[in-house]
Amino acid sequence: ILMAARVADAVREGPHGSAWFAHRDGAGLLTGIEMRGADYRNFSAGGAKTLFRLPGGPACLTRVAVCEAAIDALSLAAIERARDDTLYAATSGGMGPATIAALQQLLQNLSADPIGLLIAATDTDTAGRRYAARLADLATAATVRFDAILPPGGLNDWNDALRAMTRQRVAVLEHAG
C-alpha cells in the first residue's frame, strides 16, 4: 500500500520520521500537505484541505471510501487489498468548503453509474457518527448509493483494525513455526 501511495505521489517522508499526506483537487493538482508525526500535526501554510486520495487501481471508479484521516484511508486500503474500483480518500477530520466541493465532484462522477457507492469509513466515536451522517447527506443530495462501515471488533479506527489484524497474523505464524 505504501508503494502504491508513493507511486501515486500521495505520501512522502518528512523530517523527524513524519509522514506528509498530499491533498489534491479533482484535476490532481496539489492543494496542500497534511503533516503528521509522533508529536506533531499540522497542515502546510497557505494550503487548502481538499482530499487525500489513494486510487485502489486502474479500474473504473465506482466506489469512494472516505475516512477521517489519511492513515485510516491507507489502512482500509490495506485491509481491502486496494480494490481496483475504489478511491480511498480522507478529509483530515474536517469538511470545509474545498473538501465539500471535492466530495461533490466525486459524487457527480459516481452518480453517472447506477452502482456508484459512497462509503463512510469513519471512527466509531460520536464525531465519526456525525461525520458519516454528513457524508450520507451529501450522497443523498447527489442521488448516490451510500453505506457506512466501522472498524471490526469495536476498535476505534481503521489503523487500529489493521494493527490488530497484523498482530493476529504474526501470532498465527509464530504458533505455526
C-alpha positions as CSV (number, residue, x, y, z in Angstrom):
1,I,0.0,0.0,0.0
2,L,2.8,2.4,0.8
3,M,4.4,1.6,-2.6
4,A,1.1,2.4,-4.3
5,A,0.8,5.6,-2.3
6,R,4.4,6.5,-3.3
7,V,3.7,5.8,-7.0
8,A,0.5,8.0,-6.7
9,D,2.7,10.7,-5.0
10,A,0.2,10.7,-2.1
11,V,2.7,10.1,0.7
12,R,6.2,11.3,1.4
13,E,8.5,11.0,4.4
14,G,9.1,14.3,6.1
15,P,11.6,15.4,8.8
16,H,11.9,13.6,12.1
17,G,10.0,10.5,10.9
18,S,6.9,12.4,10.0
19,A,4.6,11.5,7.1
20,W,3.3,14.0,4.6
21,F,0.0,13.3,3.0
22,A,-0.9,15.2,-0.2
23,H,-4.3,16.8,-0.6
24,R,-5.3,17.1,-4.3
25,D,-8.2,18.6,-6.2
26,G,-10.2,16.8,-8.8
27,A,-7.6,17.6,-11.5
28,G,-4.9,16.1,-9.4
29,L,-3.3,19.4,-8.5
30,L,-1.6,19.6,-5.1
31,T,-3.6,21.9,-2.8
32,G,-1.9,21.2,0.5
33,I,0.0,18.8,2.7
34,E,-1.1,17.3,5.9
35,M,2.0,16.6,8.1
36,R,1.8,14.1,10.9
37,G,4.5,12.8,13.3
38,A,4.6,11.2,16.7
39,D,4.2,14.6,18.4
40,Y,3.4,16.8,15.5
41,R,0.3,17.6,13.4
42,N,0.0,20.4,11.0
43,F,-1.2,21.5,7.5
44,S,1.0,23.3,5.1
45,A,0.9,27.1,5.4
46,G,-1.2,28.6,2.6
47,G,-2.5,25.1,1.6
48,A,-6.1,24.1,1.3
49,K,-7.6,20.9,2.7
50,T,-9.4,19.1,-0.1
51,L,-9.0,15.3,-0.1
52,F,-6.2,12.9,0.4
53,R,-6.6,10.4,-2.5
54,L,-5.3,6.9,-3.0
55,P,-6.6,5.1,-6.1
56,G,-7.0,1.4,-5.5
57,G,-6.2,0.6,-9.1
58,P,-6.7,1.3,-12.7
59,A,-10.3,0.1,-13.0
60,C,-13.3,2.3,-13.5
61,L,-14.1,4.2,-10.2
62,T,-17.4,3.1,-8.8
63,R,-16.7,3.3,-5.1
64,V,-15.3,6.0,-2.9
65,A,-14.4,5.2,0.7
66,V,-14.0,8.3,2.8
67,C,-12.1,8.2,6.1
68,E,-11.3,10.9,8.6
69,A,-7.5,10.5,8.5
70,A,-5.1,9.6,5.7
71,I,-3.6,6.8,7.8
72,D,-7.1,5.3,8.1
73,A,-7.6,5.5,4.3
74,L,-4.2,3.7,3.8
75,S,-5.2,1.1,6.5
76,L,-8.6,0.5,4.9
77,A,-6.9,0.1,1.5
78,A,-4.5,-2.5,3.1
79,I,-7.4,-4.4,4.7
80,E,-9.3,-4.5,1.5
81,R,-6.2,-5.2,-0.6
82,A,-6.7,-1.9,-2.5
83,R,-9.8,-2.7,-4.5
84,D,-9.4,-1.7,-8.2
85,D,-12.8,0.0,-8.2
86,T,-12.2,2.2,-5.2
87,L,-10.7,5.6,-4.4
88,Y,-9.6,5.7,-0.8
89,A,-9.9,9.3,0.5
90,A,-9.6,11.3,3.7
91,T,-10.5,14.7,4.7
92,S,-8.1,15.3,7.7
93,G,-11.0,15.2,10.0
94,G,-12.8,18.3,8.7
95,M,-15.1,19.3,5.9
96,G,-14.5,22.8,4.9
97,P,-15.8,24.4,1.6
98,A,-12.9,23.0,-0.5
99,T,-13.4,19.5,0.9
100,I,-17.2,19.6,0.3
101,A,-16.6,20.8,-3.3
102,A,-14.1,17.9,-3.9
103,L,-16.6,15.4,-2.5
104,Q,-19.4,16.8,-4.6
105,Q,-17.3,16.5,-7.7
106,L,-16.6,12.8,-6.9
107,L,-20.3,12.2,-6.2
108,Q,-21.2,13.8,-9.5
109,N,-18.9,11.3,-11.2
110,L,-20.4,8.4,-9.1
111,S,-24.0,9.4,-9.9
112,A,-23.4,8.6,-13.6
113,D,-23.1,4.9,-12.7
114,P,-26.0,3.1,-11.0
115,I,-23.6,1.0,-9.0
116,G,-21.7,4.1,-7.7
117,L,-21.3,4.0,-4.0
118,L,-20.0,6.4,-1.3
119,I,-18.8,4.7,1.8
120,A,-18.3,6.5,5.1
121,A,-15.4,4.6,6.8
122,T,-15.3,6.6,10.0
123,D,-14.2,6.1,13.5
124,T,-16.6,4.5,16.0
125,D,-16.9,7.6,18.2
126,T,-19.5,10.3,18.3
127,A,-17.6,12.5,15.9
128,G,-17.3,9.6,13.5
129,R,-21.1,9.1,13.5
130,R,-21.7,12.8,12.9
131,Y,-19.1,12.7,10.1
132,A,-20.9,9.6,8.5
133,A,-24.2,11.4,8.7
134,R,-22.8,14.4,6.8
135,L,-21.4,12.1,4.1
136,A,-24.8,10.4,3.9
137,D,-26.5,13.8,3.4
138,L,-24.0,14.6,0.5
139,A,-24.7,11.2,-1.1
140,T,-28.4,11.6,-0.9
141,A,-28.2,15.1,-2.4
142,A,-26.2,13.6,-5.3
143,T,-28.5,10.5,-5.6
144,V,-25.6,8.2,-5.0
145,R,-25.9,5.0,-3.0
146,F,-24.4,5.2,0.5
147,D,-23.1,2.8,3.1
148,A,-21.3,3.3,6.4
149,I,-18.7,0.8,7.6
150,L,-17.0,0.7,11.0
151,P,-13.8,-1.0,12.1
152,P,-14.4,-4.5,13.3
153,G,-14.3,-5.7,16.9
154,G,-15.2,-2.4,18.5
155,L,-11.9,-0.8,17.5
156,N,-11.8,3.0,17.2
157,D,-10.4,3.4,13.7
158,W,-9.1,1.6,10.6
159,N,-5.5,1.9,11.6
160,D,-6.3,0.2,14.9
161,A,-8.0,-2.6,12.9
162,L,-5.1,-3.1,10.6
163,R,-2.6,-3.2,13.5
164,A,-4.9,-5.8,15.3
165,M,-5.0,-7.9,12.1
166,T,-1.3,-7.7,11.7
167,R,-0.8,-8.8,15.3
168,Q,-3.1,-11.8,14.8
169,R,-1.2,-12.9,11.6
170,V,2.1,-12.7,13.4
171,A,0.8,-14.7,16.3
172,V,-0.6,-17.4,13.9
173,L,2.8,-17.5,12.1
174,E,4.7,-17.8,15.4
175,H,2.4,-20.5,16.6
176,A,2.8,-22.5,13.3
177,G,6.6,-22.0,13.3
